[in-house]
Amino acid sequence: MNPRLIDASVDAFWSFESTGAPHRVLPDGCMDALFDLSTAEASVVGAMSRATLVRAPRGTHVFGVRFRPGRASLFVDAVAGELRDARVPLETLVGRAAARLTEQVLSARTDEERARVIVAFVHQPSSRVRGHDARIDQATRVFEQTHGRVPISYVAQVIGLSERQLERMFRERVGVRPKFFARVKRMQQALRLLSRETFSGAALAAAAGYADEPHLLREFRALCGTTPSRIAGNVEFVQSPADGKGLLEHP
């Protein structure tokens, strides 16, 4: 994927063709728009609070766009928290523009052409249902840069809000609470570390910012439904930066 196609609102584009086997999708604090090229259906998936096993028929081909945390709310007419763990038809949230957008994505011949369609859509002022709030970008960047190892009170102070206001903004724009978002960033960091080298459980916990190995294991069971060693290298939806390589990694 051409890196120049990545818009400020887009974290990554991805494409997935099912082999018929179930695959595990991890929470990442983001919302996605999905275009099923096999059924011509389009939908929005809200931020996830836990991992889920997706089972799609063999040959199912889906193209998707993962929005930066809080950015999908610029284009969908709903409170992000109300979409948590939900999958909703795109038309319900985007209105009449959904039909034309879906038609353009489905008629595109390549994933790069589909990405161009999405970028053109997010660049159109008429596509937005609400204004951009730079404070949410700043807050999510602090969590990302610290891998979730930062007090919520500090993040609120950095962006000039009270903790309660920060909580409300995350519910409205991101879909999960700030504390949960921090947990996700820490989990992602643990998986990144584990993908680069071999760690014992205790060493991985220390490197990723967990109190101890039992804390690490509890968090992974809650967020991922399994242990770090079983999930590393075997997840399709790998949360990666918007570097133009945001396609799904297959095990």
Backbone as a ProteinNet text record, in pm:
[ID]
protein_1_A
[PRIMARY]
MNPRLIDASVDAFWSFESTGAPHRVLPDGCMDALFDLSTAEASVVGAMSRATLVRAPRGTHVFGVRFRPGRASLFVDAVAGELRDARVPLETLVGRAAARLTEQVLSARTDEERARVIVAFVHQPSSRVRGHDARIDQATRVFEQTHGRVPISYVAQVIGLSERQLERMFRERVGVRPKFFARVKRMQQALRLLSRETFSGAALAAAAGYADEPHLLREFRALCGTTPSRIAGNVEFVQSPADGKGLLEHP
[TERTIARY]
84.3	0	87.7	56.2	132.3	116.8	227.6	216.9	147.9	154.2	92.3	-59.5	-115	-259.4	-311	-223.1	-266.7	-303.1	-428	-477.9	-456.2	-463.5	-445.5	-549.4	-665.1	-771.3	-759.7	-673.5	-664.6	-539	-555.6	-441.2	-383.5	-470.2	-422.5	-537.9	-504.5	-597.6	-558.7	-656.5	-624	-714.9	-669.3	-744.8	-731.9	-842.7	-843.4	-924.1	-865.5	-935.4	-938.6	-1055.4	-1072	-1038.9	-972.2	-945.9	-1054.5	-1147.2	-1252.1	-1222.8	-1097.2	-1058.9	-1089.7	-1126.3	-1151.2	-1022.3	-1032.9	-915.6	-950.5	-851.3	-870.3	-839.5	-931.4	-913.7	-901.3	-797.8	-770.5	-825.2	-861.5	-901.1	-782.6	-809	-700.8	-737.3	-858.6	-899.5	-943.1	-961.1	-997.9	-1133.5	-1191.1	-1310.5	-1272	-1340.1	-1311.2	-1436.4	-1415.4	-1520.2	-1484.2	-1580.4	-1557.4	-1641.5	-1578.6	-1648.7	-1629.9	-1737.7	-1731.7	-1746.6	-1638.3	-1639.2	-1713.4	-1741.1	-1810.2	-1961.4	-2010.1	-2155.4	-2203.5	-2109.1	-2141.7	-2203.9	-2169.3	-2219.2	-2110.4	-2151.5	-2058.6	-2106.2	-2011.8	-2048.8	-1940	-1975.8	-1881.6	-1871.4	-1750.1	-1726.6	-1672	-1739.2	-1695.9	-1573.2	-1517	-1401.6	-1439.1	-1345.3	-1370.7	-1322.8	-1396.3	-1355.7	-1291.6	-1287.5	-1228	-1201.1	-1117.5	-1089.1	-1211.2	-1217.8	-1326.7	-1273	-1332	-1297	-1394.8	-1341.3	-1424.7	-1422.1	-1539.8	-1551.3	-1620.2	-1548.3	-1601.8	-1589.2	-1687.9	-1679.6	-1554.2	-1502.4	-1383.7	-1408.6	-1311.1	-1323.7	-1379.4	-1430.5	-1479.9	-1365.7	-1391	-1287.8	-1338	-1266.8	-1306.9	-1195.6	-1233.4	-1141	-1184.7	-1087.4	-1123.8	-1033.5	-1082.7	-1003.9	-1012.4	-897.4	-890.9	-861.6	-954.3	-937.7	-850.5	-782	-708.3	-806.8	-763.5	-854.6	-923	-1055.3	-1133.4	-1165.9	-1102.3	-1122.6	-1245.9	-1286.1	-1405.2	-1528.1	-1527.4	-1642	-1666.9	-1568.9	-1589.4	-1688.3	-1701.2	-1777.5	-1902	-1914.5	-2031.1	-2120.6	-2249	-2345.5	-2392.4	-2301.5	-2332.7	-2228.3	-2265.1	-2168.8	-2085	-1954.1	-1865.7	-1890.2	-1919.7	-1942.7	-2062.5	-2158.9	-2277.6	-2248.7	-2135.7	-2097.4	-1997.5	-1956.9	-1857.6	-1904.5	-1816	-1841.9	-1959.5	-1993.3	-2107.2	-2061.7	-2140.4	-2121.2	-2251.4	-2244.7	-2364.9	-2352.9	-2462	-2455.2	-2404.8	-2318.7	-2260.9	-2369	-2473.2	-2580	-2646.5	-2655.6	-2718.2	-2642.5	-2510.2	-2426.3	-2383.4	-2375.3	-2324.6	-2436.2	-2549.7	-2661.7	-2650.7	-2703.2	-2710.7	-2573.4	-2471.9	-2337.8	-2283.9	-2340.2	-2289.7	-2305	-2417	-2443	-2338.5	-2311	-2212.7	-2072.6	-2038.1	-1906.5	-1887.8	-1988.8	-1980.6	-1967.4	-2044.9	-2038.1	-1899	-1838.5	-1705.4	-1600.3	-1610.7	-1514.3	-1528.9	-1651.4	-1673.7	-1632.2	-1646.1	-1612.8	-1464.1	-1389	-1244.4	-1178.3	-1071.2	-1008	-899.4	-839.5	-730.3	-751	-676.2	-685.6	-635.6	-537.3	-488.3	-596	-670.5	-781.1	-887.9	-914.1	-1013.5	-967.1	-838.4	-784	-800.5	-780.8	-796.1	-940.7	-1034.9	-1175.8	-1202.8	-1148.2	-1168.6	-1103.9	-981.7	-911.4	-988.8	-1042.5	-1121.3	-1244.6	-1306	-1425.5	-1392.8	-1285.6	-1255.6	-1205.8	-1158	-1111.6	-1225.9	-1343.2	-1456.6	-1518.7	-1524.2	-1585.9	-1728.7	-1800.2	-1939.5	-1951.7	-1841.8	-1845.2	-1850.2	-1813.8	-1803.6	-1937.8	-1964.1	-2086	-2057.3	-1928.4	-1889	-1746.1	-1707.8	-1575.3	-1466.5	-1345.2	-1229.3	-1190.5	-1154.4	-1107.9	-964.4	-869.7	-727.7	-689.2	-768.4	-734.3	-739.7	-829.8	-836.6	-714.5	-665.7	-541.5	-425.2	-418.8	-308.7	-312.8	-431.1	-444.9	-406.2	-456.1	-424.1	-276	-213.8	-69.5	10.3	-31.5	38.6	31.1	-86.5	-100.8	-15.6	-12.1	63.9	213.9	259.6	402.9	456.7	371.4	413.2	373.6	311.8	263.9	169.2	88.5	-10.7	42.6	170.1	231.8	231.7	112.2	98.4	-32.5	-33.6	-157.9	-261.4	-387	-495.5	-497.4	-466.4	-465.7	-363.4	-249.7	-146.4	-193.4	-257	-306.2	-409.9	-500.5	-602.4	-537.6	-434.8	-365.9	-297.3	-236.2	-164.9	-257.3	-380.3	-471.2	-567.1	-549.6	-627.2	-770.3	-794.9	-928.8	-924.9	-1040.5	-1050.4	-1058.1	-1035.7	-1044.5	-1185.1	-1286.1	-1423.5	-1448.9	-1396.3	-1412.3	-1339.2	-1221.5	-1146.7	-1225.7	-1285.1	-1367.3	-1481.7	-1549.8	-1662.7	-1619	-1506.1	-1457.2	-1421.2	-1358.8	-1324.8	-1450.8	-1551.8	-1676.5	-1740.1	-1739.1	-1804.2	-1725	-1592.4	-1510.3	-1439.8	-1393.9	-1314.9	-1401	-1481.6	-1569.6	-1531.9	-1413.5	-1370.6	-1316.5	-1304.1	-1254.5	-1103.4	-1051.3	-905.8	-824.4	-869.1	-794.7	-789.2	-900.3	-901.1	-809.4	-812.1	-725	-578.9	-543	-406.4	-371.4	-466.3	-443	-416.9	-489.6	-471	-332.5	-290	-157.2	-46.2	-64.1	35.1	36.7	-81.2	-89.8	-21.5	-45.6	17.2	169.6	217.6	362.1	420.7	350.9	398.4	408.9	310.3	314	425.4	449.2	559.8	693	711.6	835.7	853.6	744.6	751.7	777.8	738.4	762.1	907.8	984.2	1123.3	1223.8	1189.1	1281.6	1206.5	1275	1214.7	1227.4	1116.9	1114.2	1057.5	1104.8	1033.2	910.5	814.6	694.3	725	814	848.1	921.2	1011.2	1087.1	996.4	901.5	808.4	720.2	675.5	592.7	667.4	791.6	871.8	896.8	928.1	959.4	837.7	720.4	598.7	526	572.1	512.4	405.2	401.2	306.6	370.2	287.9	338.7	420	371.9	441.1	380.4	430.3	381.2	233.2	183.3	39	-46.7	-0.4	-73.4	-76.9	35.5	43.5	-55.4	-55.9	-142.8	-289.7	-324.7	-464.5	-509.8	-425.2	-460.5	-477.5	-388.8	-400.5	-523.2	-555.1	-677.2	-800.7	-800.5	-915.5	-929	-817.1	-821.6	-816	-735.7	-708.6	-770.8	-811.3	-871.2	-771.4	-642	-539.3	-410.3	-301.5	-175	-88.4	9	96.5	168.4	219.7	296.8	211.2	83.7	-4.1	-53.7	-54.4	-110.6	-5.8	116.5	222.2	245.4	245.9	271.1	156	38.9	-75.1	-201.9	-187.8	-301	-307.5	-425.6	-437.1	-437	-517	-529.2	-418.8	-299.8	-187.1	-195.6	-198.2	-208.5	-73.1	-66.5	59.3	41	148.7	136.5	97.1	47.4	2.9	123.6	194.1	316.2	297.6	170.8	146.1	153.6	173.1	181	71.1	-41.5	-145	-233.1	-179.9	-257.3	-247.5	-347.2	-347.8	-231.3	-174.6	-67.7	-132.2	-99	-156.5	-58.8	-109	-21.1	41.3
-119.5	0	124.5	216.9	340.8	423.1	455.4	530.7	664.9	723.6	854.3	847.3	727.5	712.9	720.3	705.9	706	847.8	868.7	998.7	1014.5	1139.2	1163.3	1090.3	1061.9	993	841.6	791.3	648.2	589.4	481.3	410.8	313.6	240.1	143	94.3	48.1	-26.6	-173.9	-261.3	-402.4	-482	-599.5	-687.1	-829.6	-901.7	-1035.5	-1130.8	-1244	-1350.6	-1473.7	-1517.4	-1625.7	-1761.4	-1842.3	-1981.9	-2073	-2013.4	-2091.1	-2121.7	-2102.5	-2127.7	-2004.2	-2022.8	-1906.8	-1830.9	-1700.5	-1620.7	-1524.8	-1497.9	-1416.2	-1270.2	-1182.1	-1038.5	-974.4	-895.4	-835.7	-693.3	-650.2	-510	-418.1	-303.2	-209.5	-64.6	-39.5	97.3	173.5	104.4	168.9	119.7	197.1	156.3	129.8	33	-4.9	7.4	35.6	22.6	-98.2	-188.6	-314	-317.1	-360.5	-377.3	-521.7	-598.3	-740	-748.2	-778	-781.9	-904.2	-999.6	-1121.2	-1103.4	-1024.6	-1007.5	-866.7	-774.5	-633.8	-563.3	-607.7	-544.5	-458.7	-346	-255.5	-231.5	-223.9	-207.1	-132.9	-89.6	-26.7	-114.4	-140.8	-219.1	-125.3	-118.7	-31	-83.8	-0.1	-42.8	-166.5	-258.7	-385.4	-382.2	-449.5	-458.5	-593	-680.3	-813.5	-874.1	-976.2	-1045.4	-1123.7	-1147.4	-1228.4	-1321.6	-1439	-1533.4	-1513.7	-1476.7	-1451.6	-1574.2	-1618.1	-1732.7	-1685.9	-1687.9	-1645.8	-1760.7	-1778.2	-1886.9	-1874.3	-1987	-1988.7	-1904.2	-1819.5	-1735.4	-1597.5	-1575.3	-1442	-1341.8	-1231.3	-1129.4	-996.5	-944.9	-820.8	-717.4	-597.1	-482.8	-391.5	-342.9	-259.9	-140.4	-46.6	69.6	80.9	84.7	102.9	250.5	318.3	459.7	479.7	590.7	627.9	638.9	610.9	620.8	756.6	754.4	877.3	942.6	901.8	968.8	919.4	793.8	745.4	824.8	879.5	955.5	1082	1124.1	1240.2	1209.1	1080.5	1041.7	958.7	906.4	823.5	897.1	893.8	969.3	886.1	869.1	792	821.5	800.3	807.3	680.8	695.3	579.7	471.3	512	414.2	325.1	375.7	296.1	190.1	203.7	107	4	12.4	-80.1	-224.3	-307.2	-450.1	-475	-376.3	-390.2	-379.3	-437.2	-424.1	-372.3	-255.9	-185.2	-156.3	-170.2	-136.4	6.2	23.8	154.5	258.6	220.6	313.9	373.1	294.4	341.8	459.9	461.3	561.6	674.2	645.5	744.1	803.9	735.9	788.2	761	852.6	830.7	818.5	878.1	870.2	727.3	641.7	504.7	426.5	444.2	366.7	397.7	525.9	563.4	519	536.6	495.1	345.3	268	123	82.6	145.7	114.6	141.9	253.1	287.5	189.3	149.3	52.9	-81.8	-125.8	-256.8	-260.9	-148.9	-146.5	-125.1	-85.3	-66.8	-201.6	-197.6	-322.5	-372	-282	-320.3	-258.7	-309	-252.6	-107.8	-77.1	60.1	154.6	111.9	193.4	208.7	103.4	111.8	209.5	206.6	299.6	444	466.3	601.9	650.2	559.8	595	639.3	564	598.2	731.7	752.9	878.5	996.3	980.6	1088.2	1117	1013.1	1030.9	1109.1	1071.2	1138.4	1280.8	1311.2	1446.3	1542.1	1487.5	1572.8	1631.8	1764.4	1826.1	1777.2	1747.2	1703.9	1565.9	1491.9	1358.1	1363.9	1476.7	1487.4	1522.3	1455.7	1484	1566.5	1581.2	1664	1712.8	1813.7	1871.2	1788.7	1815.1	1746.8	1810.3	1727.6	1774.7	1725.8	1818.8	1782.2	1721.6	1747.1	1694.2	1542.2	1482.7	1336.8	1278.7	1343.5	1299	1307.6	1417.8	1437.3	1332.4	1305.5	1207.6	1067.1	1027.3	892.5	879.2	987.2	981.5	960.8	1025.5	1007.3	860.6	801.2	659.6	571.3	603.5	522	535.9	656.4	679.4	619.5	610.2	552.5	405.3	350.2	211.5	186.5	288	272.5	285.2	316.2	323.2	468.7	521.2	661	675.3	752.1	771.4	848.1	811.4	880.9	1028.3	1054.9	1193.4	1277.4	1217.5	1290.5	1325	1228.3	1252.7	1364.8	1360.2	1464.7	1601.1	1604.7	1731.3	1782.4	1693.1	1732.5	1802.5	1753.6	1811.2	1913.3	1943.6	2050	2015	1887.8	1844.6	1779.3	1768	1688.9	1542.2	1451.7	1309.3	1272.9	1332.8	1303.8	1349.8	1467	1516.1	1427.3	1379.2	1287.7	1159.4	1107.5	987.2	1009.5	1123.5	1151.4	1164.8	1231.4	1248.9	1114	1025	893.5	812.7	822.6	750.7	801.7	931.3	989.7	968.1	973.8	973.8	841.8	773.3	650.5	525.9	524.6	411	325.5	347.6	276.5	378.3	338.8	429.3	447.6	559.2	582.2	471.1	422	315.8	190.1	158	40.5	63.3	183.2	215.1	196.3	238.3	220.4	71.7	-9.4	-154	-214.9	-169.8	-219.9	-183.2	-59.2	-17.2	-98.8	-132.6	-214.9	-356.7	-410.3	-543.7	-546.8	-444	-437.8	-430.6	-355.8	-347.2	-482.4	-556	-688.4	-779.7	-773.3	-855.5	-811.3	-680.2	-632.7	-684.3	-675.8	-723.9	-873.3	-947.4	-1092.3	-1131.8	-1045.7	-1077	-1057.1	-983.6	-952.1	-1046.3	-1096.7	-1186.5	-1272.6	-1372.1	-1463.9	-1409.1	-1410	-1364.2	-1473.4	-1478.9	-1555.9	-1474.5	-1537.4	-1465.1	-1346.7	-1366	-1259	-1145.3	-1180.5	-1077.5	-996.9	-1063.7	-993.2	-899.7	-946.5	-861.9	-735.7	-749.7	-634.5	-539.4	-595.3	-511.8	-435	-493.7	-431.3	-345.4	-347.2	-259.2	-321.1	-454	-521.1	-538.1	-549.1	-561.2	-689.6	-797.2	-926	-1019.5	-1142.2	-1236.5	-1269.6	-1293.3	-1319.1	-1203.9	-1079	-963.2	-968.5	-999.1	-1013	-1118	-1233.4	-1342.8	-1308	-1242.9	-1201.9	-1105.2	-1009.6	-910.1	-974	-1066.5	-1129.4	-1218.1	-1286.9	-1369.2	-1282.1	-1165.9	-1075.1	-1009.3	-966.4	-892.3	-982.6	-1089.8	-1172.3	-1311.5	-1353.1	-1484.6	-1597.9	-1566.5	-1668.8	-1608	-1682.3	-1635.6	-1570.3	-1488.3	-1423.8	-1523.1	-1631.8	-1727.4	-1796.5	-1815.6	-1884	-1790.1	-1661.9	-1567.9	-1501.6	-1489.7	-1422.1	-1492.4	-1416.1	-1470.8	-1546.5	-1543	-1618.1	-1534.5	-1406.1	-1314.3	-1244	-1246.5	-1181.6	-1029.4	-976.9	-832	-780.1	-763.3	-712.2	-560.3	-502.9	-358.7	-296.6	-226.3	-169.3	-22.1	55.7	197.5	221	339.8	372.1	400.1	294.3	309.3	265.8	246.4	203.1	53.5	-21.7	-166.6	-231	-164.5	-207.9	-318.7	-413.2	-527.8	-636.6	-722.8	-828	-921.6	-963.1	-1062.8	-1199.4	-1293.3	-1427	-1518.7	-1607	-1698.6	-1801
0	0	0	-88.7	-98.5	28.7	100.6	225.6	209.2	89.4	69.5	74.8	66.1	72.8	216.4	312.7	452	493.6	524.5	566.5	716.1	764.5	908.2	991.6	933.7	1006.9	999.3	910.1	884	946.7	1021.5	1078.7	977.6	909.5	810.9	725.6	605	521.8	532.2	516.2	522	428.8	394.3	306.7	358.4	358.1	417.5	330.2	298.6	226	315.3	348.6	445	386	468.2	432	488	564.1	627.2	772.5	813.6	952.6	1037.3	1163.8	1250.9	1276.8	1294.3	1328	1439.6	1521.4	1641	1609.3	1645.4	1627.8	1766	1786.3	1916.4	1926.5	2044.9	2062.7	2037.1	1975.9	1945.6	1972.9	2025.1	2053.6	1930.4	1818.6	1692.4	1643.4	1551.1	1478.8	1333.9	1272.2	1133.7	1047.8	920.5	820	734.9	716.4	644.3	517.5	409	281.9	237.6	246.7	209.1	57.5	-10.4	-156.1	-208.4	-120	-161.2	-157.8	-62.7	-45.5	-77.5	-104.4	-134.7	-14.6	105.1	227.1	289.6	347.7	415.3	556.9	649.8	790	865.4	985.9	1077.8	1200.9	1244.9	1366.3	1472.6	1586.5	1693.7	1764.7	1850.2	1930	2011.4	2022.9	2089.4	2234.1	2320.9	2460.9	2492.9	2395.9	2415	2278.3	2276.7	2151	2105.5	1977	1924.1	1817.3	1806.6	1700.8	1585.5	1471	1353	1263.1	1225.9	1135	1007.9	898.9	769.8	671.8	583.1	483.8	398.3	357.5	271.8	146.5	112.4	-5	21.9	142.4	177.2	164.7	97	75	130.8	229	294.3	282.5	244.3	245.4	358.5	433.7	548.4	567.4	643.6	683.2	834.4	899	1043	1069.3	1136	1165.7	1288.9	1292.6	1412.1	1528.1	1651	1765.3	1771.4	1777.6	1787.6	1656.1	1546.9	1418.5	1342.2	1362	1292.6	1333.7	1454.6	1503.7	1422.8	1343.4	1257.1	1145.9	1110.9	993	1022.8	1144.4	1177.9	1276.4	1249.5	1328.8	1447.6	1543.3	1663.7	1769.6	1894.8	2004.3	1998.8	1998.1	1979.7	2083.8	2208.1	2313.5	2286.5	2211.4	2179.7	2073.6	2005.9	1902.2	1952.1	2078.3	2131.4	2115.5	2060.5	2038.1	1944.4	1862.2	1771.1	1626.4	1539.3	1394.2	1335.9	1273.3	1227.9	1078.6	1002.3	859.8	838.3	740.8	713.4	685.8	617.6	581.8	705	812.5	935.3	994.6	975.7	1040.2	946.9	819.5	724.5	638.7	631.9	555.6	407.8	326.4	181.6	116.2	176.9	119.2	120	205.2	217.8	88.6	19.3	-102	-209.2	-230.4	-332.5	-291.6	-163.8	-116.2	-134.2	-97.2	-110.5	-256.7	-343.2	-485.8	-541.9	-501.6	-551.1	-501.5	-375.3	-320.3	-389.6	-409.6	-469.9	-616.9	-686.3	-828.5	-854.3	-751.9	-767.7	-796.8	-874.9	-919.1	-825.5	-748.1	-658.8	-521.1	-423.8	-289.5	-286.7	-369.9	-372.4	-425.9	-525.2	-575.2	-468	-393.2	-285.1	-178	-147.8	-50.2	-97.5	-225.4	-280	-264.1	-282.3	-265.6	-121.9	-25.5	115.8	149.6	102.3	130	72	-49.5	-110.1	-25.5	28	111.5	238.9	308	435.1	414.1	292.3	263.4	231.4	200.4	165.7	292.2	304.1	423.1	446.4	338.2	352.3	416.2	422.9	482.8	635.2	691.7	837.5	902.3	1012.7	1088.1	1212.9	1248.2	1362.2	1340.6	1416.5	1402.7	1469.9	1428.7	1484.8	1617.3	1715.6	1845.6	1863.4	1853	1859	1992.9	2096.9	2229.5	2232.8	2155.1	2154.9	2087.1	1981.8	1916.9	2014.4	2087.6	2182.2	2292.1	2344.3	2452	2404.9	2287.4	2239.9	2207.6	2160.4	2133.7	2261.4	2370.1	2497.3	2540	2529.3	2564.6	2473.8	2345.8	2251.2	2273	2294.3	2310.7	2440.1	2541.7	2669.7	2681.7	2576.3	2575.9	2693.2	2725.4	2830.6	2971.5	2983.8	3117.6	3165.4	3188	3228.7	3307.3	3415.1	3490.9	3409.7	3426.1	3357.4	3396.9	3522.2	3570.2	3495.6	3460.8	3387.8	3247.2	3180	3044	3044.9	3143.6	3153.8	3173.4	3255.4	3281.2	3155.2	3079	2957.4	2858	2845.4	2745.5	2805.7	2935.9	2997.3	3030.8	3066.7	3105.6	3242.8	3305.4	3427	3386.5	3481	3448.7	3401.8	3461.8	3420.7	3277.5	3242.9	3106	3006.2	3046.2	2959.6	2937.7	3044.2	3033.6	2935.5	2946.7	2859.6	2714.3	2692	2556.4	2493.1	2570.4	2517.2	2486.2	2570.3	2542.5	2414.2	2394.1	2277.9	2149.6	2159	2038.4	2009.2	2113.2	2093.5	2111.5	2215.9	2238	2357	2414.5	2534.7	2634.3	2758.1	2861.6	2849.2	2895.8	2887.5	2952.6	3067.7	3135.2	3050.5	2985.2	2898.4	2779.4	2722.8	2609.9	2648.7	2769.7	2818.4	2829.6	2875.6	2886.5	2749.1	2649	2513.8	2461	2486.6	2439.4	2506	2631.3	2701.5	2645.4	2617	2558	2421.5	2341.1	2209.2	2219.8	2317.6	2337.2	2376	2459.8	2498	2375.8	2286.5	2165.9	2071.5	2062.9	1979.8	2032.1	2163.4	2223.1	2198.9	2214.7	2199.3	2054.3	1959.7	1818	1779	1861.8	1828.1	1892.2	2010.6	2079.4	2179	2230.4	2325.9	2467.6	2541	2679.5	2768.1	2890.7	2992.2	3031.2	3097	3137.6	3226.6	3322.3	3416.3	3346	3253.9	3182	3090.4	3025.5	2938	3019.9	3134.8	3220.9	3261.3	3299.8	3341.6	3224.9	3108.2	2992.3	2941.9	2954.6	2902.3	3004.8	3128.4	3228.1	3315.1	3322.8	3412.9	3550.4	3652.6	3789.2	3806.1	3745.3	3754.3	3648.9	3644	3544.3	3561.3	3683.7	3698.7	3645.2	3666.3	3613.8	3461	3399.6	3254.8	3205	3267	3222.9	3241.1	3351.3	3372.7	3264.8	3233.1	3132.5	2995	2959.8	2828.6	2819.7	2927.3	2923.4	2910.6	2976.7	2970.9	2834.3	2777	2651.1	2528	2537.5	2419.5	2425.7	2544.8	2559	2561.3	2570.5	2574.1	2628.5	2625.5	2681.5	2573.7	2612.4	2514	2424.1	2481.6	2402	2296.6	2325.3	2230.1	2120.2	2149.4	2053.3	1965.5	2013.9	1937.5	1804.6	1696.6	1565.2	1504.5	1570.8	1519.9	1522.3	1490.6	1490.7	1356.2	1292.1	1162.5	1174.8	1265.4	1276.4	1366.1	1308.4	1384.7	1388.6	1508.5	1521	1489.9	1378	1332.7	1304.5	1304.4	1275.7	1131.5	1102.3	967.1	878.8	842	763.7	619.5	582.1	445.9	429.5	539.1	530.3	613.3	621.4	712.8	661.5	587.2	546	650.4	651.6	751.5	732.3	845.6	843.4	865.1	783.5	796.2	867.8	953.2	1026.1	932.4
[MASK]
+++++++++++++++++++++++++++++++++++++++++++++++++++++++++++++++++++++++++++++++++++++++++++++++++++++++++++++++++++++++++++++++++++++++++++++++++++++++++++++++++++++++++++++++++++++++++++++++++++++++++++++++++++++++++++++++++++++++++++++++++++++++++++

